[in-house]
């Protein structure tokens, strides 16, 4: 190596190029963005933390509005009353069954219909899409739906809860848009290899649709898990109640007891009536919180891929 090369090397290393990430503007933006996101996350978490604190607080503290983010007067009487009831666990089991069955049916129907509507060569495609969109704004009404369920013999059965909402038009349109954005060359190559439409759907389309499928599963599961109104309308037997309806009835009973002054100060009933809403929220949200971390990585990508056309 020559003397000139040896002397030139330090000069090259000594000069540092200033990139965009090293500028003051970028550093200020990063600091502002991080601070804003932390504050926004805190605002999102604050209601949940407050409800959690209320669920473990005493009746007097809850009624006086003293509970903020830390429990005051630690109290678990409401949890004991709710969990000790056998009907609570049977209702929880019903909710799990309804959610699994309902989500499975909804995903099968929504996925198949979305894939069919995504085929641009389908005759009557626009008419079918128009009918689906029409139902987003207009429906038969509460009484006709009730009469229909009763006429079909679905009243006091699981199917009265899981079938009426089996297809969400919003989810259907998101999946349809996702399938439309998939490269047609993949299907054409599969057809050349001898695959039919069912084979293409099962072996090509579904494996490439994990993001949107996971997102739709989350949407349907949360909707069915939180739903109590359909059970309130169509179910009369307590052994068929989902946990949301069971806890709703507990809230109504506790509120009625408190309004009538039937509970003495400091009693268990007063404590239950004071924080029953907070306890029910925590008990119903726990399973969703456990499931969400496993599908959240698909959430944003599934929504964006299914709603933004390339």
BALOBA-1460 file (C-alpha; in Angstrom, 3 decimals):
// residues 310
<rec num="1" residu="x" x="0.000" y="0.000" z="0.000"/>
<rec num="2" residu="x" x="1.442" y="3.407" z="-0.961"/>
<rec num="3" residu="x" x="2.176" y="6.305" z="1.355"/>
<rec num="4" residu="x" x="-0.552" y="8.423" z="-0.269"/>
<rec num="5" residu="x" x="-3.185" y="5.734" z="0.326"/>
<rec num="6" residu="x" x="-2.213" y="5.446" z="3.967"/>
<rec num="7" residu="x" x="-2.493" y="9.154" z="4.490"/>
<rec num="8" residu="x" x="-5.785" y="9.398" z="2.595"/>
<rec num="9" residu="x" x="-7.600" y="6.769" z="4.637"/>
<rec num="10" residu="x" x="-7.965" y="8.784" z="7.892"/>
<rec num="11" residu="x" x="-9.238" y="11.723" z="5.903"/>
<rec num="12" residu="x" x="-12.059" y="9.607" z="4.442"/>
<rec num="13" residu="x" x="-13.049" y="8.241" z="7.864"/>
<rec num="14" residu="x" x="-12.755" y="11.609" z="9.525"/>
<rec num="15" residu="x" x="-15.440" y="13.216" z="7.430"/>
<rec num="16" residu="x" x="-18.885" y="12.161" z="8.741"/>
<rec num="17" residu="x" x="-21.847" y="12.625" z="6.444"/>
<rec num="18" residu="x" x="-24.888" y="14.040" z="8.191"/>
<rec num="19" residu="x" x="-27.969" y="12.061" z="7.183"/>
<rec num="20" residu="x" x="-31.659" y="12.955" z="7.651"/>
<rec num="21" residu="x" x="-31.844" y="10.982" z="10.912"/>
<rec num="22" residu="x" x="-29.055" y="13.094" z="12.422"/>
<rec num="23" residu="x" x="-30.729" y="16.421" z="11.788"/>
<rec num="24" residu="x" x="-32.247" y="18.462" z="14.595"/>
<rec num="25" residu="x" x="-35.627" y="18.491" z="12.886"/>
<rec num="26" residu="x" x="-35.793" y="14.710" z="12.760"/>
<rec num="27" residu="x" x="-34.760" y="14.383" z="16.403"/>
<rec num="28" residu="x" x="-37.364" y="16.949" z="17.449"/>
<rec num="29" residu="x" x="-40.035" y="15.132" z="15.435"/>
<rec num="30" residu="x" x="-39.073" y="11.784" z="16.982"/>
<rec num="31" residu="x" x="-39.254" y="13.246" z="20.487"/>
<rec num="32" residu="x" x="-42.601" y="14.938" z="19.820"/>
<rec num="33" residu="x" x="-44.042" y="11.841" z="18.152"/>
<rec num="34" residu="x" x="-42.954" y="9.556" z="20.994"/>
<rec num="35" residu="x" x="-44.326" y="11.923" z="23.636"/>
<rec num="36" residu="x" x="-47.629" y="12.259" z="21.794"/>
<rec num="37" residu="x" x="-48.036" y="8.484" z="21.411"/>
<rec num="38" residu="x" x="-47.256" y="7.914" z="25.098"/>
<rec num="39" residu="x" x="-49.863" y="10.483" z="26.115"/>
<rec num="40" residu="x" x="-52.385" y="9.029" z="23.676"/>
<rec num="41" residu="x" x="-51.766" y="5.522" z="25.020"/>
<rec num="42" residu="x" x="-52.262" y="6.828" z="28.542"/>
<rec num="43" residu="x" x="-55.595" y="8.375" z="27.552"/>
<rec num="44" residu="x" x="-56.667" y="5.054" z="26.026"/>
<rec num="45" residu="x" x="-55.646" y="3.075" z="29.111"/>
<rec num="46" residu="x" x="-57.051" y="5.503" z="31.675"/>
<rec num="47" residu="x" x="-60.716" y="4.371" z="31.438"/>
<rec num="48" residu="x" x="-59.746" y="0.710" z="31.720"/>
<rec num="49" residu="x" x="-57.465" y="1.324" z="34.706"/>
<rec num="50" residu="x" x="-60.200" y="3.371" z="36.374"/>
<rec num="51" residu="x" x="-62.781" y="0.625" z="35.891"/>
<rec num="52" residu="x" x="-60.321" y="-1.948" z="37.203"/>
<rec num="53" residu="x" x="-59.697" y="0.192" z="40.300"/>
<rec num="54" residu="x" x="-63.433" y="0.653" z="40.867"/>
<rec num="55" residu="x" x="-64.012" y="-3.083" z="40.714"/>
<rec num="56" residu="x" x="-61.709" y="-3.542" z="43.719"/>
<rec num="57" residu="x" x="-62.869" y="-0.493" z="45.693"/>
<rec num="58" residu="x" x="-65.368" y="-0.107" z="48.538"/>
<rec num="59" residu="x" x="-68.947" y="0.979" z="47.969"/>
<rec num="60" residu="x" x="-68.507" y="4.315" z="49.731"/>
<rec num="61" residu="x" x="-65.457" y="5.255" z="47.668"/>
<rec num="62" residu="x" x="-67.164" y="4.340" z="44.391"/>
<rec num="63" residu="x" x="-70.370" y="6.226" z="45.202"/>
<rec num="64" residu="x" x="-68.423" y="9.273" z="46.372"/>
<rec num="65" residu="x" x="-66.424" y="9.316" z="43.125"/>
<rec num="66" residu="x" x="-63.130" y="9.048" z="44.973"/>
<rec num="67" residu="x" x="-61.695" y="6.184" z="42.898"/>
<rec num="68" residu="x" x="-59.370" y="7.208" z="40.112"/>
<rec num="69" residu="x" x="-56.558" y="4.835" z="39.139"/>
<rec num="70" residu="x" x="-55.858" y="3.250" z="42.531"/>
<rec num="71" residu="x" x="-58.438" y="1.146" z="44.469"/>
<rec num="72" residu="x" x="-59.697" y="2.747" z="47.685"/>
<rec num="73" residu="x" x="-60.991" y="0.500" z="50.451"/>
<rec num="74" residu="x" x="-60.011" y="-2.833" z="48.911"/>
<rec num="75" residu="x" x="-63.147" y="-4.915" z="48.312"/>
<rec num="76" residu="x" x="-63.681" y="-8.201" z="46.462"/>
<rec num="77" residu="x" x="-67.200" y="-9.000" z="47.707"/>
<rec num="78" residu="x" x="-68.715" y="-8.451" z="44.265"/>
<rec num="79" residu="x" x="-66.199" y="-10.777" z="42.627"/>
<rec num="80" residu="x" x="-66.996" y="-13.441" z="45.241"/>
<rec num="81" residu="x" x="-70.746" y="-13.159" z="44.682"/>
<rec num="82" residu="x" x="-70.462" y="-13.296" z="40.890"/>
<rec num="83" residu="x" x="-67.918" y="-16.107" z="40.678"/>
<rec num="84" residu="x" x="-69.522" y="-18.260" z="43.374"/>
<rec num="85" residu="x" x="-72.723" y="-18.576" z="41.354"/>
<rec num="86" residu="x" x="-72.909" y="-21.754" z="39.249"/>
<rec num="87" residu="x" x="-75.094" y="-19.925" z="36.735"/>
<rec num="88" residu="x" x="-72.184" y="-17.595" z="36.034"/>
<rec num="89" residu="x" x="-69.960" y="-20.473" z="34.929"/>
<rec num="90" residu="x" x="-72.676" y="-22.092" z="32.821"/>
<rec num="91" residu="x" x="-73.273" y="-18.721" z="31.166"/>
<rec num="92" residu="x" x="-69.553" y="-18.377" z="30.544"/>
<rec num="93" residu="x" x="-69.520" y="-21.807" z="28.924"/>
<rec num="94" residu="x" x="-72.472" y="-20.799" z="26.745"/>
<rec num="95" residu="x" x="-70.676" y="-17.664" z="25.639"/>
<rec num="96" residu="x" x="-67.577" y="-19.626" z="24.662"/>
<rec num="97" residu="x" x="-69.692" y="-22.067" z="22.646"/>
<rec num="98" residu="x" x="-71.672" y="-19.290" z="20.976"/>
<rec num="99" residu="x" x="-68.497" y="-17.422" z="20.090"/>
<rec num="100" residu="x" x="-66.714" y="-20.453" z="18.640"/>
<rec num="101" residu="x" x="-69.713" y="-21.696" z="16.655"/>
<rec num="102" residu="x" x="-70.824" y="-18.234" z="15.562"/>
<rec num="103" residu="x" x="-67.351" y="-17.149" z="14.486"/>
<rec num="104" residu="x" x="-66.832" y="-20.369" z="12.521"/>
<rec num="105" residu="x" x="-70.140" y="-20.018" z="10.676"/>
<rec num="106" residu="x" x="-69.562" y="-16.314" z="10.033"/>
<rec num="107" residu="x" x="-66.054" y="-16.848" z="8.687"/>
<rec num="108" residu="x" x="-67.111" y="-19.673" z="6.351"/>
<rec num="109" residu="x" x="-70.037" y="-17.712" z="4.907"/>
<rec num="110" residu="x" x="-68.229" y="-14.370" z="4.713"/>
<rec num="111" residu="x" x="-65.074" y="-15.799" z="3.149"/>
<rec num="112" residu="x" x="-66.917" y="-17.803" z="0.502"/>
<rec num="113" residu="x" x="-69.264" y="-14.962" z="-0.440"/>
<rec num="114" residu="x" x="-66.456" y="-12.388" z="-0.503"/>
<rec num="115" residu="x" x="-64.354" y="-14.566" z="-2.803"/>
<rec num="116" residu="x" x="-67.279" y="-15.075" z="-5.179"/>
<rec num="117" residu="x" x="-68.115" y="-11.353" z="-5.268"/>
<rec num="118" residu="x" x="-64.459" y="-10.549" z="-5.940"/>
<rec num="119" residu="x" x="-64.656" y="-12.371" z="-9.304"/>
<rec num="120" residu="x" x="-65.229" y="-9.563" z="-11.812"/>
<rec num="121" residu="x" x="-66.549" y="-11.956" z="-14.456"/>
<rec num="122" residu="x" x="-69.431" y="-13.093" z="-12.212"/>
<rec num="123" residu="x" x="-72.815" y="-12.336" z="-13.760"/>
<rec num="124" residu="x" x="-75.025" y="-10.249" z="-11.508"/>
<rec num="125" residu="x" x="-72.062" y="-9.317" z="-9.326"/>
<rec num="126" residu="x" x="-73.040" y="-5.665" z="-8.992"/>
<rec num="127" residu="x" x="-76.609" y="-6.606" z="-8.125"/>
<rec num="128" residu="x" x="-75.451" y="-8.914" z="-5.336"/>
<rec num="129" residu="x" x="-73.096" y="-6.266" z="-3.982"/>
<rec num="130" residu="x" x="-75.909" y="-3.703" z="-4.113"/>
<rec num="131" residu="x" x="-78.220" y="-6.007" z="-2.162"/>
<rec num="132" residu="x" x="-75.537" y="-6.513" z="0.472"/>
<rec num="133" residu="x" x="-74.870" y="-2.779" z="0.799"/>
<rec num="134" residu="x" x="-78.615" y="-2.081" z="0.980"/>
<rec num="135" residu="x" x="-78.860" y="-4.179" z="4.135"/>
<rec num="136" residu="x" x="-76.265" y="-1.957" z="5.813"/>
<rec num="137" residu="x" x="-78.757" y="0.915" z="5.832"/>
<rec num="138" residu="x" x="-82.133" y="-0.815" z="5.933"/>
<rec num="139" residu="x" x="-83.384" y="-3.905" z="7.748"/>
<rec num="140" residu="x" x="-86.681" y="-5.589" z="8.498"/>
<rec num="141" residu="x" x="-86.978" y="-4.182" z="11.998"/>
<rec num="142" residu="x" x="-87.126" y="-5.665" z="15.465"/>
<rec num="143" residu="x" x="-90.614" y="-7.173" z="15.375"/>
<rec num="144" residu="x" x="-90.298" y="-8.846" z="11.927"/>
<rec num="145" residu="x" x="-86.965" y="-10.334" z="12.985"/>
<rec num="146" residu="x" x="-88.493" y="-11.683" z="16.170"/>
<rec num="147" residu="x" x="-91.443" y="-13.170" z="14.259"/>
<rec num="148" residu="x" x="-89.044" y="-14.740" z="11.754"/>
<rec num="149" residu="x" x="-86.922" y="-16.360" z="14.467"/>
<rec num="150" residu="x" x="-90.021" y="-17.690" z="16.206"/>
<rec num="151" residu="x" x="-91.543" y="-18.981" z="12.966"/>
<rec num="152" residu="x" x="-88.347" y="-20.817" z="12.064"/>
<rec num="153" residu="x" x="-88.383" y="-22.528" z="15.453"/>
<rec num="154" residu="x" x="-85.068" y="-21.002" z="16.509"/>
<rec num="155" residu="x" x="-86.337" y="-19.359" z="19.687"/>
<rec num="156" residu="x" x="-84.660" y="-20.681" z="22.850"/>
<rec num="157" residu="x" x="-81.863" y="-22.255" z="20.814"/>
<rec num="158" residu="x" x="-78.239" y="-21.366" z="20.209"/>
<rec num="159" residu="x" x="-78.999" y="-20.663" z="16.544"/>
<rec num="160" residu="x" x="-81.136" y="-17.661" z="17.438"/>
<rec num="161" residu="x" x="-77.962" y="-16.016" z="18.743"/>
<rec num="162" residu="x" x="-75.382" y="-17.052" z="16.133"/>
<rec num="163" residu="x" x="-77.301" y="-17.102" z="12.830"/>
<rec num="164" residu="x" x="-78.917" y="-13.632" z="12.512"/>
<rec num="165" residu="x" x="-75.533" y="-11.887" z="12.483"/>
<rec num="166" residu="x" x="-73.684" y="-14.576" z="10.554"/>
<rec num="167" residu="x" x="-72.568" y="-12.149" z="7.829"/>
<rec num="168" residu="x" x="-71.418" y="-8.617" z="8.547"/>
<rec num="169" residu="x" x="-71.600" y="-6.543" z="5.371"/>
<rec num="170" residu="x" x="-68.694" y="-4.376" z="6.489"/>
<rec num="171" residu="x" x="-66.473" y="-7.429" z="6.987"/>
<rec num="172" residu="x" x="-67.733" y="-8.835" z="3.695"/>
<rec num="173" residu="x" x="-66.722" y="-5.719" z="1.762"/>
<rec num="174" residu="x" x="-63.299" y="-5.595" z="3.410"/>
<rec num="175" residu="x" x="-62.599" y="-9.212" z="2.478"/>
<rec num="176" residu="x" x="-63.948" y="-8.707" z="-1.039"/>
<rec num="177" residu="x" x="-61.587" y="-5.774" z="-1.550"/>
<rec num="178" residu="x" x="-58.702" y="-7.862" z="-0.220"/>
<rec num="179" residu="x" x="-59.417" y="-10.703" z="-2.652"/>
<rec num="180" residu="x" x="-59.745" y="-8.240" z="-5.542"/>
<rec num="181" residu="x" x="-56.242" y="-6.911" z="-4.844"/>
<rec num="182" residu="x" x="-54.627" y="-10.336" z="-5.061"/>
<rec num="183" residu="x" x="-52.574" y="-10.862" z="-8.258"/>
<rec num="184" residu="x" x="-54.618" y="-12.595" z="-10.923"/>
<rec num="185" residu="x" x="-51.443" y="-14.235" z="-12.221"/>
<rec num="186" residu="x" x="-51.460" y="-16.581" z="-9.219"/>
<rec num="187" residu="x" x="-54.900" y="-17.921" z="-10.081"/>
<rec num="188" residu="x" x="-54.067" y="-18.147" z="-13.774"/>
<rec num="189" residu="x" x="-50.933" y="-20.163" z="-12.996"/>
<rec num="190" residu="x" x="-52.940" y="-22.431" z="-10.695"/>
<rec num="191" residu="x" x="-55.529" y="-22.981" z="-13.442"/>
<rec num="192" residu="x" x="-52.777" y="-23.929" z="-15.864"/>
<rec num="193" residu="x" x="-51.571" y="-26.480" z="-13.293"/>
<rec num="194" residu="x" x="-55.053" y="-28.006" z="-13.290"/>
<rec num="195" residu="x" x="-56.590" y="-26.552" z="-10.130"/>
<rec num="196" residu="x" x="-60.281" y="-25.729" z="-10.110"/>
<rec num="197" residu="x" x="-61.912" y="-22.804" z="-8.338"/>
<rec num="198" residu="x" x="-62.240" y="-24.681" z="-5.062"/>
<rec num="199" residu="x" x="-58.611" y="-25.818" z="-5.234"/>
<rec num="200" residu="x" x="-57.445" y="-22.276" z="-5.975"/>
<rec num="201" residu="x" x="-59.461" y="-20.933" z="-3.078"/>
<rec num="202" residu="x" x="-58.263" y="-23.561" z="-0.624"/>
<rec num="203" residu="x" x="-54.616" y="-23.903" z="-1.653"/>
<rec num="204" residu="x" x="-53.744" y="-20.444" z="-2.996"/>
<rec num="205" residu="x" x="-56.120" y="-17.776" z="-1.690"/>
<rec num="206" residu="x" x="-56.600" y="-18.827" z="1.938"/>
<rec num="207" residu="x" x="-52.884" y="-19.307" z="2.765"/>
<rec num="208" residu="x" x="-52.189" y="-15.801" z="1.420"/>
<rec num="209" residu="x" x="-55.059" y="-14.251" z="3.388"/>
<rec num="210" residu="x" x="-53.931" y="-14.888" z="6.960"/>
<rec num="211" residu="x" x="-53.855" y="-11.193" z="7.838"/>
<rec num="212" residu="x" x="-57.398" y="-10.385" z="6.792"/>
<rec num="213" residu="x" x="-58.732" y="-13.705" z="8.113"/>
<rec num="214" residu="x" x="-57.233" y="-13.093" z="11.562"/>
<rec num="215" residu="x" x="-58.699" y="-9.583" z="11.574"/>
<rec num="216" residu="x" x="-62.161" y="-10.802" z="10.640"/>
<rec num="217" residu="x" x="-62.002" y="-13.558" z="13.254"/>
<rec num="218" residu="x" x="-61.239" y="-10.915" z="15.863"/>
<rec num="219" residu="x" x="-64.103" y="-8.716" z="14.678"/>
<rec num="220" residu="x" x="-66.662" y="-11.524" z="14.709"/>
<rec num="221" residu="x" x="-65.470" y="-13.034" z="17.988"/>
<rec num="222" residu="x" x="-65.590" y="-9.709" z="19.836"/>
<rec num="223" residu="x" x="-69.026" y="-8.879" z="18.419"/>
<rec num="224" residu="x" x="-70.520" y="-12.236" z="19.409"/>
<rec num="225" residu="x" x="-68.806" y="-12.253" z="22.801"/>
<rec num="226" residu="x" x="-70.149" y="-8.809" z="23.723"/>
<rec num="227" residu="x" x="-73.639" y="-9.309" z="22.312"/>
<rec num="228" residu="x" x="-76.428" y="-9.659" z="24.856"/>
<rec num="229" residu="x" x="-79.412" y="-8.149" z="23.062"/>
<rec num="230" residu="x" x="-80.070" y="-11.099" z="20.752"/>
<rec num="231" residu="x" x="-80.073" y="-13.461" z="23.742"/>
<rec num="232" residu="x" x="-82.284" y="-11.006" z="25.628"/>
<rec num="233" residu="x" x="-84.832" y="-11.157" z="22.796"/>
<rec num="234" residu="x" x="-84.789" y="-14.812" z="21.817"/>
<rec num="235" residu="x" x="-83.795" y="-16.760" z="24.941"/>
<rec num="236" residu="x" x="-86.082" y="-17.348" z="27.922"/>
<rec num="237" residu="x" x="-84.215" y="-20.183" z="29.633"/>
<rec num="238" residu="x" x="-81.496" y="-19.143" z="32.056"/>
<rec num="239" residu="x" x="-79.391" y="-22.171" z="31.269"/>
<rec num="240" residu="x" x="-78.980" y="-20.800" z="27.716"/>
<rec num="241" residu="x" x="-77.986" y="-17.263" z="28.724"/>
<rec num="242" residu="x" x="-74.560" y="-15.957" z="27.653"/>
<rec num="243" residu="x" x="-72.438" y="-14.379" z="30.339"/>
<rec num="244" residu="x" x="-73.152" y="-10.871" z="29.057"/>
<rec num="245" residu="x" x="-76.887" y="-11.316" z="29.580"/>
<rec num="246" residu="x" x="-76.327" y="-12.911" z="32.981"/>
<rec num="247" residu="x" x="-74.189" y="-9.990" z="34.099"/>
<rec num="248" residu="x" x="-76.627" y="-7.500" z="32.581"/>
<rec num="249" residu="x" x="-79.388" y="-9.001" z="34.705"/>
<rec num="250" residu="x" x="-77.126" y="-8.764" z="37.752"/>
<rec num="251" residu="x" x="-76.560" y="-5.079" z="37.043"/>
<rec num="252" residu="x" x="-80.291" y="-4.479" z="36.667"/>
<rec num="253" residu="x" x="-81.032" y="-6.381" z="39.894"/>
<rec num="254" residu="x" x="-78.324" y="-4.612" z="41.863"/>
<rec num="255" residu="x" x="-79.391" y="-1.205" z="40.573"/>
<rec num="256" residu="x" x="-83.001" y="-1.935" z="41.471"/>
<rec num="257" residu="x" x="-81.991" y="-3.005" z="44.959"/>
<rec num="258" residu="x" x="-79.934" y="0.132" z="45.469"/>
<rec num="259" residu="x" x="-82.678" y="2.428" z="44.184"/>
<rec num="260" residu="x" x="-85.231" y="0.913" z="46.544"/>
<rec num="261" residu="x" x="-82.917" y="1.400" z="49.542"/>
<rec num="262" residu="x" x="-83.048" y="-2.259" z="50.367"/>
<rec num="263" residu="x" x="-79.367" y="-2.491" z="51.253"/>
<rec num="264" residu="x" x="-78.100" y="-1.231" z="54.563"/>
<rec num="265" residu="x" x="-74.958" y="0.869" z="54.727"/>
<rec num="266" residu="x" x="-71.800" y="-1.227" z="54.637"/>
<rec num="267" residu="x" x="-73.609" y="-4.414" z="53.682"/>
<rec num="268" residu="x" x="-72.556" y="-6.815" z="50.937"/>
<rec num="269" residu="x" x="-75.535" y="-5.862" z="48.780"/>
<rec num="270" residu="x" x="-74.586" y="-2.206" z="48.879"/>
<rec num="271" residu="x" x="-71.029" y="-3.029" z="47.846"/>
<rec num="272" residu="x" x="-72.329" y="-5.159" z="44.982"/>
<rec num="273" residu="x" x="-74.705" y="-2.480" z="43.736"/>
<rec num="274" residu="x" x="-71.924" y="0.119" z="43.851"/>
<rec num="275" residu="x" x="-69.306" y="-1.590" z="41.684"/>
<rec num="276" residu="x" x="-71.219" y="-4.329" z="39.855"/>
<rec num="277" residu="x" x="-70.799" y="-2.532" z="36.538"/>
<rec num="278" residu="x" x="-67.024" y="-2.324" z="36.914"/>
<rec num="279" residu="x" x="-66.782" y="-5.987" z="37.916"/>
<rec num="280" residu="x" x="-68.887" y="-7.141" z="34.974"/>
<rec num="281" residu="x" x="-66.769" y="-5.143" z="32.535"/>
<rec num="282" residu="x" x="-63.564" y="-6.704" z="33.848"/>
<rec num="283" residu="x" x="-64.948" y="-10.249" z="33.830"/>
<rec num="284" residu="x" x="-66.235" y="-9.994" z="30.270"/>
<rec num="285" residu="x" x="-63.144" y="-8.356" z="28.796"/>
<rec num="286" residu="x" x="-60.531" y="-10.767" z="30.220"/>
<rec num="287" residu="x" x="-60.847" y="-13.460" z="27.478"/>
<rec num="288" residu="x" x="-60.624" y="-10.872" z="24.696"/>
<rec num="289" residu="x" x="-57.539" y="-9.372" z="26.312"/>
<rec num="290" residu="x" x="-55.965" y="-12.827" z="26.370"/>
<rec num="291" residu="x" x="-56.704" y="-13.488" z="22.694"/>
<rec num="292" residu="x" x="-55.893" y="-10.076" z="21.247"/>
<rec num="293" residu="x" x="-52.073" y="-10.229" z="21.613"/>
<rec num="294" residu="x" x="-51.987" y="-13.291" z="19.347"/>
<rec num="295" residu="x" x="-53.850" y="-11.601" z="16.481"/>
<rec num="296" residu="x" x="-52.931" y="-7.931" z="16.897"/>
<rec num="297" residu="x" x="-49.953" y="-8.236" z="14.539"/>
<rec num="298" residu="x" x="-52.404" y="-9.074" z="11.746"/>
<rec num="299" residu="x" x="-54.863" y="-6.355" z="12.717"/>
<rec num="300" residu="x" x="-53.467" y="-3.253" z="11.005"/>
<rec num="301" residu="x" x="-52.179" y="-5.081" z="7.938"/>
<rec num="302" residu="x" x="-55.488" y="-6.920" z="7.528"/>
<rec num="303" residu="x" x="-57.526" y="-3.726" z="7.606"/>
<rec num="304" residu="x" x="-55.177" y="-1.806" z="5.298"/>
<rec num="305" residu="x" x="-54.786" y="-4.600" z="2.767"/>
<rec num="306" residu="x" x="-58.535" y="-5.118" z="2.666"/>
<rec num="307" residu="x" x="-59.557" y="-1.467" z="2.389"/>
<rec num="308" residu="x" x="-56.872" y="0.239" z="0.268"/>
<rec num="309" residu="x" x="-56.692" y="-0.608" z="-3.389"/>
<rec num="310" residu="x" x="-53.296" y="-0.936" z="-4.994"/>
